[in-house]
Amino acid sequence: MPTVTRRLDPIAVERLEDDLRELGPNLTPNYIKQLASNYDCSEWTIYRHKTRVEAGIPPGRPSGGPRRVITWPMEQAIKHLLDQRPWYY
């Protein structure tokens, strides 16, 4: 029976990549298996996201679409600003 591959939803990708950033070089094969089980994906997917995190590549858009107006560094700067001043609208 062929296996069905599915994409992780964007929220799961963010959580997974946050977990990978927290662990950094302390990531063991057992923990990769645990992450794959937690996120219901393959170990290959975990390694692929690990490579992206280590290279500092932001998550990509799965559907293509128009070019983003707000770039990844701009978005991070806005998030940082709102963390510092949550009353900004």
Secondary structure, DSSP 8 states (H G I E B T S, - for coil): ---------HHHHHHHHHHHHHHGGG--HHHHHHHHHHTTS-HHHHHHHHHHHHHT-----TT--S--SS-HHHHHHHHHHHHH-TT--
